[in-house]
Amino acid sequence: MLSRVFKAFHYREFRLLWFGACTSSIGTWMQVVAQSWLVFQISGSAFLLGLDGFLGQIPILLFSLIGGVIADRIDRRRVLLGSQYVQMTCAFVLTALIALQWIKVPHILTVSFVVGCAQAFGGPAYSALVPMLVEKEDLQNAIALNSIQFNLARVIGPVLGGLALTGLGAAWCFGLNGLSFVAVIISLLLLTVTFEPQRTGESILTGVKQGILFVRGQGAMVGLIALAFCMTALAIPTLTFLPVFAKDVFHRGPTTFTILLSCSGVGSVAGALIVAGFGDLKNKGRVALLTMLLLGSAIAGFALSKSIVLSGALLIVLGAAMMGVFSTVSSLVQLITPNEMRGRVMSVYNLAFRGGMPVGILATGWLIRTYSAPHVLAVNGLLLVVVGGYFLLVQRRVAAL
């Protein structure tokens, strides 16, 4: 059973990238804890907390399609290395500003936008690189294990970040994140996989159009893209506004925020392990949609919960369901796409998946100013149930996959 769950680890290249990315992700989540709490502490504004998340994700909408074309025309490792160098520099800049006591919310917002720009180019390159490291029959396992490293980091990172934040100060969270990028940079330099970029005189705009036309011509692909957007737009705000629940609903401090964030991470790891254990699932589309119904229900239940214990349990379910949907939908997109088109198609997917985050975060933050956070997030959960039900019962192309 264990050998089936961790089958992709048989590939040296995948192991290298996995451990490097996991180390970097732990550092990133340490910074997420410190940055979210810092913005809310300085400003006391849920809107500015949402704006910080928005600025970190809006570059995906602006540059992801271009990043996909570049991922098909330039060595994907070089694109990824450039992205890591920029993000590492940003972490150290914030470390210095905090240490010198010059930090202001505009500084954090600006750096969030720059990091988002780096991720807009690095994201498609990373998504296109992973399938090159394993055989096709092990792709879903690799995607699930990749989700595990991200969410394992989402458990470990907040715990370490909470300890560092309360015991050492925010500067340590940002500084340790900067150092964590060294691991993924080393792993990328050690990879031996080769990718021959397309040699073409076509413009970047033409490349973008080719990716969009490919998506439109694949039937159910449009539905998968729509699901990715709806899932992140309606589900991710729950995690973004956990500081509001910790402080305003439960009247607690950063420790409670860390516990809530860790619960969602535990659930995500469990969900990814379940997907990896099942291997090459049949009826992936139907499984994804049923899991989306569970996700929406868990979000609505968490939003209305008055108990920290119940909220933590629902966040575990939420995290598991979110990873189930993400892993299944992502594997379907990867399996439909040929390698020479993967950068461009994954950029369209990332545009929807990551692009839904700033839209959902900003809209939720704006609505929370008028209505309460529990009510707004409960509606988000119910809308997610409606979307999943529509694709399951009415528009059945995805359900048929």
N, C-alpha and C positions, 0 to 999 in steps of 0.2 A: 504493500500500500504506500509506504513512504517513498519507495523508488519511483512510483508512478506520480506522486505529488510533486517530487523534486526532479523530474526527468530532465528538464532543460539544464540543470546544473551539470549534466554529463558533458556539456560543451564548454571548453575552456574560455572561449571568447565571451560567452554569456556570463559565466561566473565572474570574470574580471569586471565587466561593466556593471553587473548587479551589485557587487560589494562596493565599488567606487561610488555608484549612484546612491546606495543606501547610506553611506557615510555622509555624503553631501546633503541628502534629504533630512537626516537627523539634525544637522546644523541649520538647515532652512527652517525646520519646525521650531527650533529653539528661538530663532529670530521672529517667527510668526507670533509666538506667545508674547515675547517682549514688545514687539511692534504694536500689536493690537492693544495690549494693556497700556502702552505708553501713549498712543494716540488718544485713547479714551480718558486716560488720567489727566493729560495736559488740557484737553479740550472739553471733556465731559459731554461730548456730542456724538450721538449715534449716527448722525448724518456724516460727520467727518470720518468716523470709523468705516462707514460704507463707502465714502469717497476714496479712502485709502485703498480699499479692496478693488474699487472700480478702476482707479488709475493703474493698479498693478496688472489688470486684465485687459483694459481697452486696447493696448498695443496689439493684442491677438487679432482684434477686429481690423486693425489698420494695416498690419504687416505680415500676417500669417500666410496669406496666399503667395506673397513674394518670397517668403521664407521657404515655402514648398518648392517653388521653381528652383531656387538656389540649391536646395537639398538634392535635386535631380541633376544639377549641372556642376557642382563643386563637391570635392571629397567631403562626405558627411562628417567625418571625424574633425576636419578642420573647422567646419561650421560650428560644431559642438564645442570645440576648444575655445573658439572666440567668444561664444556665449558664456562659458564658465569664467573666463578671465574678467569679463565685464561685471558679472554678478559678484565675483570675489572682491573686486575693487569697490563696488557699491557698499558691501558689508563693512569693509574697513573704513570707508568714509563716514558711515553712521557711527561706527565705534569711536572714531576720533571726535566727532561732534558731541557725542554724549559725554565722553571723558573730559572734554574741555567746557562742558556745560553750555554749549552754544545751540543745542538741539531745539528746533521749533517744528511745529506740525508741517509747515510748508517744505522744510528739508526732507521730512519723511515722505511726503506726497511726491516730491520730485524724484527721489531715489526709487520709489515704487514704480513710477512710470518708466524710468531707465531700465530697471530690472525686467519689467514686462516686455520692453522692446527686445532685450537679449533673449528672453524666453520665446518670443514670437518667431525668431530665426532658429533657435536651438530645438524647439519642440518638434517641428516636422522632421528635422534631421535625426533626432533621437528615435521618433516613431518609425522612420524608414530604416534605421540602422538595426533595430532589434530583430526583425524577421531575417536579416542576413546572417545572424549568428546561430540559428537553429534550423533543423529540417522542417518542412511544411507541416508534417503531422504533429510536430511538437510546438507549433506556434501558439495555440491557445494556452498551453501549459506555460510557455514563456511569458505571455501577456499576463496571466494570472500571477506568476511568480514576481513579475515586475511590479504588479499592483501590491504584492505582499511587501516588497522592499520599501515602497513608498509609504504604506500604511503602518509597517513595523516602525518606520521612522516617525510616523505620526503618533505612535504610542510612546516611544523612547524620547523623541525630541521635546514634546511638551513637558514630560517629567523632568528631564534635565534642564529645560528652559525655565520651568517654574522654580526649581531649586536655585539655579543661577540668578534668576530675577529677584527672588526674595532674599537670597543669602549674599550675593556678590554685586548685583546691580545689572541694569539693562545692557551696559557696555560689554559685559562678558558674553552675553548671548549673541550680540552682533559680531564680536571678535572671533568667537569660536565658530560661528557660521562661516566667516571668511576663511579660516584655516581648513574647514571641512572640504572646501572646493579642491584642495590639493589632492585628495584621494581620487576624485573622479577624473581630474586632469591626468594623473599618473595612469589610471586604468585605460583611458583613451589612448595615451601614448604607447601602451603595451599591446594594443589590439593589432592583429596581423591581417584581419579581414580586408579585402580590397574591393573597391567599388569604382567602376569605370564610368565617370560622369558622361552624360550625353553631350556630344559635340554638335552644336547646332548654331546657326546664325539667326535663329528666330529670337524675337524680342521677349522680354520677361512677360509683357502683357499677353503675348500669344501663348506662352507657357501656362499662364493663369487660366486662359480660356480653354485650353486643352484639358486641364484638370477638371474644370467645371462641367464641360461637355461630357467627359467620361462619367462623372457622377450622375448626370442627368440621364445618361443612356443605360444605366444599370438597374433600372426598375426600382427595386426595394431600397437601393442606396439612398435615395432622397428621404425615405421614411426613417432610415437609420440616422441620417444627419439631423432630421427634425427631432428625433428622440433624444439625441445627444444634447441639443440646445435646450430643450424643455427640462431635461433632468438637471442640468447644471444651473439653469436660470431659477428653478423652483426649489432645488434641494440644497445647493451650496450656501445660500444665505443663512440657513439654519446654523451652520458652523461659523460663519462670519460674525453672527450676532450673539454667540455664546457669552461674550463679556457682558452684554446687556442683561441676559438671564441671570448670570452669576451675581451681578451687582444690584440690579433693579428688581428682579423677581424673587431671588433667594436671599438678597441682602448679605452677600458674602464677598470675599476678596479673590485675589489671583489664584489661590490654591483651589478653590471651587471651580474656577474657570479651567484650570489645568486638568482637574479630575474629569470634568464633562468632555473636554477635548480628547482626553485619553480614552474615554469610554467609546467614543465614535471610532477611534483608531483601533481599539481591540476588536470591535465588530467588523471593521474593514479587513483586518488580517484574517479573521475567521471566515469571512465571506470569500476572500481570495483563495484561501486554503481549500474551501469546499469546491470552488470552481476548478482549481488545479487537480484535486483528487478525482473529479468526475472525468477529466481528460477531454476528449473530443466529443462534446455533447451533441446529441441529436435534438432537433426541434429547438435550436438556439433562439430563434425569434420569439417563440411562444414563452420560453423560459424567461427571457429578458422582460417581456411585457408583464407576466405574472409577478415577477420580482419588483417591477416598477409600482405595481399596485400596493405591494407590501411596503415599499419605500415611502409612498405618499401617506399611507395610513400611520406609519411610525412618526413621520414629521408632524402630522396633525396631533397625534397623541402626546408627543413631547411638548409641543407648543402649549397645550392646555393643562399639562401636568403641574401639580403644586408640590410634588414630592421629589426631593433630590434623588432618592433611591430609584423611584420609578423613571425619572428623567434619564438617569444613567443607563438603566436597562433598555429604555427605548432608543437611546443613542447607540447602544450596541447593535440593536436590530437595524437601525437606520444605516449604520456603517456597513454592516454585512450586506444589506440589500443594495446599497449604492455600489459596492464593489461587484456584486453579482451582475447588475445591469451594465456597469462600465466594461467589465471584462468580456462579457458575452457580445455586446454591441461592437466593441473594438475588434474582437477577433473576427466577427463577420465582415467588417469593413476591410481588414487586412487580407482575409482569404479571397475576397472578390477582386482585389487589386494586384496587377502584375508589378514586378519590382521596378521596372523602368518608369512607371507612373506613380510609384508609392509616395514619393515626396510631395507631389502636387495633390494627390487625393487625400493624403493624411493632413495636408495643410487645410483643405476644405473641412475635413472632420474636426481638426483642432480649432478651426475658426468657429464651428458650431459648439463644440464641447467647451472650449475655453471662453469663447465669445459670449456664451450664455451667462457666464459668471458676472461680468461687470453690469450687464443689463439687469439681471436679477438682484444683485447686491445693491445697486444704486436705487432701483425702484422700491425694493424692500425698505432700505434706509429712509427714503423719502416718505413712504407710507407710515413708518413707525413714528415719525414726528407728529402725525395726526391721530393715528390709531395706536393701540398698544402692540408691542412686539409679539405677545402670544397670539393675538387675533390675526395679525398679518401672516405669520408663519403657518398658522392653522389653515388659512385660505390657500397658501402655497401648496400645502400637502394635499388638500382636496383637489386642487387643479391638476396636480400630478396624477392622482387617481383617475380623473376624467380623461387625461391624455392617454394613459395606459389602456384604459377601457376602450377608447376610440380605435386605437390601432389593433387591439385584440379582437374587437367585435365588428367594426365597421370597415376600416381600411386595413385589409388583412394581408397585404404583401409581406410585411415584416413577420407576421405570425406564421406565414407559410415557410419561412427559411429554416 
